[in-house]
Amino acid sequence: MSDKFDVIVIGAGPGGYVAAIRAAQLGLKTACVEKWVDGKGAPVLGGTCLNVGCIPSKALLESTHQFHNAQHADVHGIQTGGEVTMDVKAMVARKDKIVSNLTGGIAGLFKANGVTLLAGKGKLLANKRVEVTAADGAATVYDAENVILASGSVPVEIPPAPLTEGLILDNEGALNIDETPKRLGVIGAGVIGLEMGSVWARLGTEVTVLEAMDSFLAMADKDVAKEAQKLLKKQKLDIKLGARCTGTEIIDGKEVKVKYSDANGDQELVVDKLIVAVGRRPQTNGLLADDSGVKLDERGFIFVDGQCRTEAPGVYAIGDSVRGPMLAHKASEEGIMVADIIAGHHAQMNYDVIPSIIYTHPELAWVGKTEQELKAEGVEIKVGKFPFAASGRAMAANDTDGFVKMIADAETDRVLGVHMVGGIASELIAQAAIAMEFSSTAEDLQLTVFAHPTVSEAVHEAALAVDGHAIHMANRRKRSNEKPLYSVQGLYSFRFRPETPVDYRCVCPARCYCSS
């Protein structure tokens, strides 16, 4: 039995390493367990996100987007003087270098903050003891006052398409393709499937995406899904809905025959590579001893409360292994919340304001509820929508596809959801998340001064459009039964600004800044 720690974190992904650093910053003696090693047997930090997920995929997406821009540089008057080519091996090497820099950076942060790295596979035993089994099989047991489980997730495998080296790949294998395939099949039209399909479509690959569901991007607002499907089709992604994979066959060790069924019956597709991207599952196998006190549900997720406490006192779980979206930023914020709670601070996370992003081009991003969800709940809403085609900055960037859609409560004017399709939607969505975190109204955003010319002005215009007052597009005519602008109880004009100091604690229903 070795030294006791205040906190032991199992897993060094975006949830685990952030939790460990925060706990150490708060003065807690902290250790982090990680089993991932490189080809030389050295520990690798960062988990799926940094090594085979968020970061490497964005590196490939950015490289191929730049390639696409170079191919179409003539729109700016730039003449390339010949055919633009892509060195795929150099692109993959650049991706690997970025990953190496970032994972090495985490090791430096551990050292700077005094986090002890325990290399090996972690397992929670009874009474908050953690067993760490090294690569050579040697096991050491550590005591902890608190344990944070951050074991992450792994790709879901399906029996009809068993992984086959170099031919049938999961998301990790997809990131290491170093030659442009002529034909690529993708099973699953989710985040990973669409992003990886986009990478290779830009390089000239014939991409076919098989999606078992009859609807496209069912988790997104219908307007976003419809626009995305149209734009991806223009980019030559052949997305087949209601297409369920029923089997695969390797042909001469070089091709994959994919069998699937759709509304027209049994079909076949022959591709050079097949990516299986049907989702992820929690990585909790072997994580818990039978007497650990932590409970799993039927899908392998760890039961936790709103502050990530498990049923075992002093044991918390965060990230992909618990309820909620499998997103790196959600895991990181949970890690910070839990570390703060362990240190005796008051901490809470707002699960209603977690942005989601798909990094195709244009990007898809949203935060809050969709129009369909709100209508199903019986919430009376008002919607504003502004196209990037009406944005001067977007025109200058030759990036005018998409729109910003804002949804507000018809009675209170509070922003309930913002949904975007656009070139830099991943950056713009933070504006909406900040506004919603502070319970902003559409009027709050209407009164905010946005710099000109910027793509951000589309957020401002969408807020104005909520009440039919967008400036740079024609607003739809209001129906006779609709309420007029700024009519909360008919008391005050929202645009009233006092010339003398007032009591800003005003709680009158008009949010009028008056001193009553």
C-alpha positions as CSV (number, residue, x, y, z in Angstrom):
1,M,0.0,0.0,0.0
2,S,1.5,3.3,-1.1
3,D,0.8,7.0,-0.2
4,K,-2.8,8.1,0.1
5,F,-4.2,10.8,-2.3
6,D,-6.9,13.3,-1.8
7,V,-8.1,12.7,-5.3
8,I,-7.4,9.9,-7.8
9,V,-8.8,10.3,-11.3
10,I,-9.1,7.3,-13.6
11,G,-8.7,8.4,-17.2
12,A,-6.7,11.3,-18.7
13,G,-9.1,12.3,-21.4
14,P,-10.6,15.8,-21.6
15,G,-12.7,15.1,-18.5
16,G,-10.0,13.4,-16.5
17,Y,-7.0,15.5,-17.1
18,V,-8.9,18.7,-16.6
19,A,-10.4,17.4,-13.3
20,A,-6.9,16.4,-12.1
21,I,-5.4,19.8,-13.0
22,R,-8.2,21.6,-11.3
23,A,-8.0,19.5,-8.2
24,A,-4.3,20.0,-7.9
25,Q,-4.8,23.8,-8.4
26,L,-7.1,23.7,-5.4
27,G,-4.4,22.3,-3.2
28,L,-5.5,18.6,-3.3
29,K,-2.9,15.9,-3.6
30,T,-3.9,14.4,-6.9
31,A,-3.1,11.4,-9.1
32,C,-4.3,10.5,-12.6
33,V,-4.4,7.0,-13.9
34,E,-4.0,6.4,-17.7
35,K,-3.5,3.1,-19.5
36,W,-2.9,4.5,-23.0
37,V,0.7,4.0,-24.3
38,D,2.4,4.8,-27.5
39,G,4.5,2.4,-29.7
40,K,7.4,2.8,-27.3
41,G,5.3,2.0,-24.2
42,A,5.3,5.6,-22.9
43,P,2.1,6.9,-21.4
44,V,-0.1,9.0,-23.8
45,L,-2.5,11.6,-22.3
46,G,-5.5,13.3,-23.8
47,G,-7.8,10.3,-24.3
48,T,-9.8,9.7,-27.4
49,C,-10.4,13.4,-28.1
50,L,-6.8,14.5,-28.4
51,N,-5.4,11.2,-29.9
52,V,-8.1,9.7,-32.2
53,G,-11.0,12.1,-32.0
54,C,-11.7,15.8,-31.9
55,I,-8.2,17.1,-32.6
56,P,-6.9,14.8,-35.4
57,S,-10.2,14.9,-37.2
58,K,-10.2,18.7,-37.1
59,A,-6.6,18.8,-38.4
60,L,-7.7,16.7,-41.4
61,L,-10.8,18.7,-42.0
62,E,-8.8,22.0,-41.9
63,S,-6.2,20.6,-44.4
64,T,-8.8,19.4,-46.9
65,H,-10.8,22.7,-46.5
66,Q,-7.6,24.6,-47.4
67,F,-7.1,22.3,-50.3
68,H,-10.7,23.0,-51.5
69,N,-10.1,26.8,-51.1
70,A,-6.9,26.6,-53.1
71,Q,-8.7,24.8,-55.9
72,H,-11.3,27.6,-56.0
73,A,-8.9,30.5,-55.4
74,D,-9.7,32.0,-58.8
75,V,-12.9,33.5,-57.3
76,H,-10.6,35.9,-55.5
77,G,-8.5,36.6,-58.6
78,I,-5.7,34.2,-57.4
79,Q,-4.3,32.1,-60.2
80,T,-2.5,28.9,-59.1
81,G,-0.8,28.4,-62.4
82,G,-1.5,24.7,-62.6
83,E,-3.3,21.8,-60.9
84,V,-3.4,21.9,-57.1
85,T,-2.5,18.5,-55.6
86,M,-2.6,17.1,-52.1
87,D,0.2,15.1,-50.4
88,V,-2.0,12.9,-48.2
89,K,1.0,11.4,-46.3
90,A,2.1,14.9,-45.4
91,M,-1.4,15.8,-44.3
92,V,-1.5,12.8,-42.0
93,A,2.0,13.6,-40.7
94,R,0.9,17.2,-39.9
95,K,-2.1,15.7,-38.0
96,D,0.2,13.4,-36.0
97,K,2.5,16.3,-35.1
98,I,-0.4,18.4,-33.8
99,V,-1.6,15.5,-31.6
100,S,1.9,14.9,-30.3
101,N,2.3,18.5,-29.4
102,L,-1.0,18.6,-27.5
103,T,-0.6,15.3,-25.6
104,G,2.9,16.3,-24.6
105,G,1.6,19.6,-23.4
106,I,-0.7,17.8,-21.0
107,A,2.2,16.0,-19.5
108,G,3.9,19.4,-19.0
109,L,0.7,20.7,-17.3
110,F,0.6,17.7,-15.0
111,K,4.2,18.5,-13.9
112,A,3.6,22.2,-13.5
113,N,0.5,21.6,-11.3
114,G,1.9,18.7,-9.3
115,V,-0.3,16.0,-10.6
116,T,1.1,12.5,-10.2
117,L,0.7,10.3,-13.3
118,L,0.1,6.6,-12.6
119,A,0.6,4.6,-15.8
120,G,-1.6,1.6,-16.1
121,K,-5.2,0.4,-16.1
122,G,-7.2,1.7,-13.2
123,K,-9.9,-0.3,-11.4
124,L,-12.1,1.0,-8.5
125,L,-12.2,-1.3,-5.5
126,A,-14.2,-1.1,-2.3
127,N,-13.7,1.8,0.1
128,K,-12.3,4.2,-2.6
129,R,-9.2,2.1,-3.2
130,V,-7.8,2.2,-6.8
131,E,-5.9,-0.7,-8.3
132,V,-3.5,0.3,-11.1
133,T,-2.2,-2.6,-13.3
134,A,0.9,-1.7,-15.3
135,A,1.7,-3.0,-18.8
136,D,3.9,-5.7,-17.3
137,G,1.0,-7.0,-15.1
138,A,2.3,-5.6,-11.8
139,A,-0.5,-4.2,-9.7
140,T,-0.4,-1.5,-7.1
141,V,-3.3,-0.4,-4.9
142,Y,-3.7,3.2,-3.8
143,D,-6.0,4.8,-1.2
144,A,-8.0,7.9,-1.9
145,E,-10.3,10.3,-0.1
146,N,-12.1,10.9,-3.4
147,V,-12.2,9.1,-6.8
148,I,-13.2,10.5,-10.1
149,L,-14.1,8.0,-12.9
150,A,-13.4,9.4,-16.3
151,S,-12.9,6.3,-18.4
152,G,-14.5,7.7,-21.6
153,S,-16.0,5.7,-24.4
154,V,-15.1,3.4,-27.3
155,P,-16.6,3.0,-30.8
156,V,-19.6,0.7,-31.2
157,E,-18.9,-2.3,-33.4
158,I,-21.6,-4.0,-35.4
159,P,-21.6,-7.7,-36.4
160,P,-22.4,-7.2,-40.1
161,A,-19.2,-5.1,-40.5
162,P,-16.4,-6.6,-38.3
163,L,-13.3,-4.4,-38.3
164,T,-10.7,-5.6,-40.8
165,E,-7.2,-4.1,-40.9
166,G,-6.9,-1.5,-43.7
167,L,-10.3,-2.1,-45.1
168,I,-13.1,-1.9,-42.5
169,L,-12.2,0.8,-40.1
170,D,-13.5,2.5,-36.9
171,N,-12.9,6.2,-36.3
172,E,-9.3,5.6,-35.2
173,G,-8.5,3.7,-38.4
174,A,-10.2,6.3,-40.5
175,L,-7.8,8.9,-39.2
176,N,-4.8,7.0,-40.5
177,I,-5.8,6.5,-44.1
178,D,-2.7,7.7,-46.0
179,E,-3.9,7.4,-49.6
180,T,-6.9,8.8,-51.2
181,P,-9.4,6.0,-51.8
182,K,-11.4,6.1,-55.0
183,R,-14.6,4.9,-53.3
184,L,-15.4,5.2,-49.6
185,G,-18.3,3.8,-47.7
186,V,-19.4,5.2,-44.3
187,I,-21.9,3.5,-42.1
188,G,-23.6,6.1,-40.0
189,A,-24.6,9.7,-40.9
190,G,-23.7,11.2,-37.5
191,V,-20.9,13.5,-36.4
192,I,-18.0,11.2,-37.2
193,G,-19.5,9.8,-40.4
194,L,-20.2,13.2,-41.9
195,E,-16.9,14.7,-40.9
196,M,-14.8,11.8,-42.2
197,G,-16.9,11.7,-45.4
198,S,-16.3,15.4,-45.9
199,V,-12.5,15.0,-45.6
200,W,-12.3,12.5,-48.4
201,A,-15.0,14.0,-50.6
202,R,-12.9,17.2,-50.8
203,L,-10.1,15.1,-52.1
204,G,-12.2,13.6,-54.9
205,T,-13.3,10.3,-53.3
206,E,-16.7,8.9,-54.2
207,V,-18.4,8.9,-50.7
208,T,-21.5,6.9,-49.9
209,V,-23.0,7.2,-46.5
210,L,-25.5,4.6,-45.3
211,E,-27.8,5.8,-42.5
212,A,-30.2,3.3,-40.9
213,M,-32.6,6.0,-39.8
214,D,-35.2,7.4,-42.1
215,S,-34.5,11.0,-41.0
216,F,-31.3,12.9,-41.4
217,L,-29.6,14.3,-38.2
218,A,-32.7,13.7,-36.1
219,M,-31.0,15.3,-33.1
220,A,-30.8,18.7,-34.9
221,D,-33.4,21.3,-35.6
222,K,-35.2,20.4,-38.8
223,D,-34.2,23.6,-40.6
224,V,-30.5,22.8,-39.9
225,A,-30.8,19.2,-40.9
226,K,-32.6,20.1,-44.2
227,E,-30.0,22.8,-45.1
228,A,-27.1,20.5,-44.2
229,Q,-28.5,17.6,-46.3
230,K,-28.9,19.9,-49.3
231,L,-25.3,21.4,-49.0
232,L,-23.6,18.0,-48.4
233,K,-25.4,16.6,-51.4
234,K,-23.9,19.5,-53.5
235,Q,-20.5,18.4,-52.1
236,K,-21.2,15.0,-53.6
237,L,-21.8,13.0,-50.4
238,D,-24.3,10.4,-51.4
239,I,-26.4,10.0,-48.2
240,K,-28.8,7.0,-48.3
241,L,-31.4,7.1,-45.6
242,G,-33.2,4.1,-44.3
243,A,-30.2,2.0,-45.4
244,R,-29.3,-0.7,-42.9
245,C,-26.1,-2.7,-43.3
246,T,-26.7,-6.4,-43.3
247,G,-23.3,-7.8,-44.1
248,T,-19.8,-7.2,-45.6
249,E,-17.5,-9.3,-47.7
250,I,-13.8,-8.8,-48.5
251,I,-13.0,-9.1,-52.2
252,D,-9.4,-10.2,-53.1
253,G,-8.1,-8.5,-50.0
254,K,-8.5,-5.1,-51.7
255,E,-12.2,-4.1,-51.7
256,V,-15.3,-4.4,-49.5
257,K,-18.7,-5.4,-50.7
258,V,-21.3,-3.9,-48.4
259,K,-24.7,-5.4,-48.3
260,Y,-27.6,-3.3,-47.1
261,S,-31.4,-3.1,-47.3
262,D,-33.5,0.0,-47.9
263,A,-37.0,0.7,-49.1
264,N,-36.2,-0.9,-52.5
265,G,-35.0,-4.1,-51.0
266,D,-31.6,-5.7,-50.8
267,Q,-28.7,-3.6,-52.2
268,E,-24.9,-3.9,-52.7
269,L,-22.1,-1.4,-52.7
270,V,-18.4,-2.0,-53.5
271,V,-15.9,0.4,-51.9
272,D,-12.1,0.5,-51.3
273,K,-12.5,1.5,-47.6
274,L,-15.4,1.2,-45.2
275,I,-15.7,3.4,-42.1
276,V,-18.0,2.2,-39.3
277,A,-19.3,5.2,-37.4
278,V,-22.5,4.2,-35.7
279,G,-21.8,5.7,-32.3
280,R,-19.9,5.2,-29.1
281,R,-20.5,3.3,-25.9
282,P,-19.2,3.9,-22.3
283,Q,-15.8,2.3,-21.6
284,T,-16.7,0.8,-18.2
285,N,-15.8,-2.9,-18.7
286,G,-13.3,-3.9,-16.0
287,L,-13.5,-0.4,-14.4
288,L,-15.4,-1.5,-11.3
289,A,-14.9,-4.3,-8.7
290,D,-18.2,-6.0,-7.8
291,D,-18.0,-4.4,-4.3
292,S,-17.1,-0.9,-5.4
293,G,-20.6,0.4,-4.7
294,V,-20.9,2.1,-8.1
295,K,-23.9,1.0,-10.2
296,L,-24.3,0.8,-14.0
297,D,-27.4,0.8,-16.1
298,E,-28.3,-1.8,-18.8
299,R,-26.2,0.1,-21.4
300,G,-23.1,0.3,-19.2
301,F,-23.4,4.0,-18.2
302,I,-22.6,4.9,-14.6
303,F,-25.5,6.2,-12.5
304,V,-24.8,9.7,-11.2
305,D,-26.8,12.6,-9.8
306,G,-26.9,16.2,-11.1
307,Q,-23.4,16.8,-9.6
308,C,-21.9,13.6,-10.9
309,R,-22.0,11.7,-7.6
310,T,-22.2,8.0,-7.9
311,E,-24.0,5.8,-5.3
312,A,-20.6,5.2,-3.6
313,P,-19.8,8.0,-1.2
314,G,-16.7,10.0,-2.3
315,V,-16.8,8.5,-5.8
316,Y,-17.8,10.7,-8.9
317,A,-18.1,9.9,-12.6
318,I,-17.9,12.3,-15.5
319,G,-17.8,12.5,-19.3
320,D,-18.8,9.8,-21.8
321,S,-19.4,7.2,-19.1
322,V,-22.4,9.1,-17.6
323,R,-25.7,10.4,-18.9
324,G,-25.8,13.3,-21.3
325,P,-24.1,14.1,-24.6
326,M,-20.7,12.5,-25.4
327,L,-18.8,15.8,-25.8
328,A,-15.3,16.7,-24.7
329,H,-16.4,20.2,-23.4
330,K,-19.2,18.6,-21.4
331,A,-16.7,16.2,-19.8
332,S,-14.2,19.0,-19.0
333,E,-16.8,21.2,-17.3
334,E,-18.0,18.2,-15.3
335,G,-14.4,17.6,-14.2
336,I,-14.1,21.2,-13.0
337,M,-17.4,21.1,-11.2
338,V,-16.5,17.8,-9.4
339,A,-13.0,19.1,-8.4
340,D,-14.6,22.3,-7.0
341,I,-17.2,20.2,-5.0
342,I,-14.5,18.0,-3.6
343,A,-12.5,21.1,-2.5
344,G,-15.6,22.3,-0.6
345,H,-16.8,24.9,-3.1
346,H,-20.3,25.4,-4.3
347,A,-20.5,24.3,-8.0
348,Q,-23.2,23.5,-10.5
349,M,-23.3,22.9,-14.2
350,N,-26.0,24.1,-16.6
351,Y,-26.8,21.1,-18.7
352,D,-29.4,23.1,-20.7
353,V,-26.7,25.2,-22.3
354,I,-24.2,22.8,-23.9
355,P,-23.3,23.6,-27.5
356,S,-23.1,20.8,-30.2
357,I,-21.1,21.1,-33.4
358,I,-20.5,19.1,-36.5
359,Y,-17.3,20.3,-38.3
360,T,-18.4,19.8,-41.9
361,H,-18.2,22.9,-44.1
362,P,-20.3,24.8,-43.6
363,E,-20.3,23.9,-39.9
364,L,-23.5,22.9,-38.0
365,A,-23.8,24.2,-34.5
366,W,-26.6,24.6,-32.0
367,V,-27.4,25.2,-28.3
368,G,-30.6,24.9,-26.4
369,K,-33.8,23.3,-27.7
370,T,-35.0,22.8,-31.2
371,E,-38.2,24.3,-32.6
372,Q,-39.7,20.8,-32.8
373,E,-38.9,20.1,-29.1
374,L,-40.4,23.3,-27.9
375,K,-43.6,22.9,-29.9
376,A,-44.0,19.4,-28.6
377,E,-43.7,20.8,-25.1
378,G,-46.5,23.3,-25.9
379,V,-44.2,26.3,-25.5
380,E,-45.3,29.4,-27.5
381,I,-42.3,30.6,-29.4
382,K,-41.2,33.2,-31.9
383,V,-38.5,32.6,-34.4
384,G,-36.0,34.8,-36.2
385,K,-33.8,33.6,-39.0
386,F,-31.0,35.4,-40.9
387,P,-29.1,34.1,-43.9
388,F,-25.3,34.5,-44.3
389,A,-26.1,35.4,-47.9
390,A,-27.1,38.8,-46.6
391,S,-23.9,39.3,-44.6
392,G,-21.3,41.5,-46.2
393,R,-18.4,39.8,-44.4
394,A,-19.6,36.4,-45.5
395,M,-19.8,37.6,-49.1
396,A,-16.2,38.9,-48.8
397,A,-15.1,35.5,-47.5
398,N,-17.0,33.7,-50.3
399,D,-18.8,31.7,-47.6
400,T,-22.4,32.6,-47.7
401,D,-24.1,29.2,-47.2
402,G,-26.4,28.8,-44.2
403,F,-28.1,30.9,-41.6
404,V,-28.6,31.7,-38.0
405,K,-31.9,30.7,-36.4
406,M,-32.9,32.1,-33.0
407,I,-35.9,30.9,-31.0
408,A,-37.3,32.9,-28.1
409,D,-40.2,32.4,-25.7
410,A,-43.2,34.4,-27.0
411,E,-44.2,35.6,-23.6
412,T,-40.9,36.3,-21.8
413,D,-38.7,36.9,-24.8
414,R,-36.0,34.6,-23.3
415,V,-33.7,32.9,-25.8
416,L,-34.5,29.2,-25.7
417,G,-32.3,27.9,-28.6
418,V,-30.0,29.0,-31.4
419,H,-29.2,26.9,-34.4
420,M,-26.7,27.7,-37.2
421,V,-25.3,26.4,-40.5
422,G,-22.3,28.5,-41.5
423,G,-18.6,28.7,-42.2
424,I,-17.6,29.6,-38.7
425,A,-20.7,28.4,-36.8
426,S,-18.4,26.6,-34.3
427,E,-17.1,30.0,-33.2
428,L,-20.4,32.0,-33.3
429,I,-22.3,29.5,-31.2
430,A,-20.4,30.6,-28.1
431,Q,-22.1,34.0,-28.4
432,A,-25.5,32.2,-28.1
433,A,-24.3,30.0,-25.2
434,I,-23.1,33.0,-23.2
435,A,-26.4,34.8,-23.8
436,M,-28.4,31.8,-22.7
437,E,-26.2,31.2,-19.7
438,F,-27.2,34.7,-18.5
439,S,-30.9,34.1,-19.4
440,S,-30.7,36.8,-22.0
441,T,-33.8,37.8,-24.1
442,A,-33.8,38.3,-27.8
443,E,-34.2,42.0,-26.9
444,D,-30.9,41.9,-25.0
445,L,-29.1,40.8,-28.2
446,Q,-31.1,43.3,-30.2
447,L,-29.7,46.1,-28.0
448,T,-26.1,44.8,-28.1
449,V,-23.7,46.6,-30.5
450,F,-22.0,44.1,-32.9
451,A,-18.9,45.2,-34.8
452,H,-19.3,45.8,-38.5
453,P,-18.5,44.1,-40.8
454,T,-18.4,40.8,-39.1
455,V,-20.1,37.4,-39.6
456,S,-21.3,37.8,-36.0
457,E,-23.8,40.4,-37.2
458,A,-25.9,37.5,-38.4
459,V,-26.6,36.6,-34.7
460,H,-27.7,40.2,-34.1
461,E,-29.9,40.2,-37.2
462,A,-31.5,36.9,-36.2
463,A,-32.3,38.4,-32.8
464,L,-33.9,41.4,-34.6
465,A,-35.8,39.0,-36.9
466,V,-37.4,37.3,-33.8
467,D,-39.6,40.4,-33.6
468,G,-39.7,41.1,-37.4
469,H,-37.2,43.9,-37.3
470,A,-34.1,42.6,-39.1
471,I,-32.4,45.4,-41.0
472,H,-30.5,43.7,-43.8
473,M,-33.3,41.4,-45.1
474,A,-37.0,41.7,-45.8
475,N,-39.0,40.7,-42.8
476,R,-42.1,38.7,-43.2
477,R,-45.4,40.6,-42.6
478,K,-46.9,40.1,-39.2
479,R,-50.3,38.4,-39.0
480,S,-53.1,40.5,-37.6
481,N,-53.3,38.3,-34.4
482,E,-49.6,38.6,-33.6
483,K,-48.5,40.8,-30.7
484,P,-46.6,44.0,-31.6
485,L,-42.9,44.5,-30.9
486,Y,-42.1,45.3,-27.2
487,S,-45.6,44.7,-25.9
488,V,-44.9,42.8,-22.6
489,Q,-48.1,43.8,-20.7
490,G,-48.1,47.0,-22.8
491,L,-46.3,48.8,-20.1
492,Y,-43.0,50.2,-21.4
493,S,-40.8,50.4,-24.4
494,F,-37.8,48.1,-24.2
495,R,-35.7,50.7,-25.9
496,F,-36.2,53.3,-23.2
497,R,-32.8,54.3,-21.8
498,P,-32.7,56.6,-18.8
499,E,-30.5,59.6,-18.8
500,T,-30.1,59.5,-15.0
501,P,-28.8,56.7,-12.8
502,V,-31.5,54.2,-11.9
503,D,-31.9,51.1,-9.8
504,Y,-30.9,48.2,-12.1
505,R,-32.5,45.7,-9.7
506,C,-35.8,46.4,-11.4
507,V,-37.9,43.3,-11.6
508,C,-40.9,44.7,-13.5
509,P,-42.1,42.3,-16.2
510,A,-41.0,44.7,-19.0
511,R,-37.3,44.6,-18.1
512,C,-37.5,48.3,-18.9
513,Y,-34.5,49.7,-16.8
514,C,-36.8,52.1,-15.0
515,S,-36.6,52.7,-11.3
516,S,-40.0,51.5,-10.3
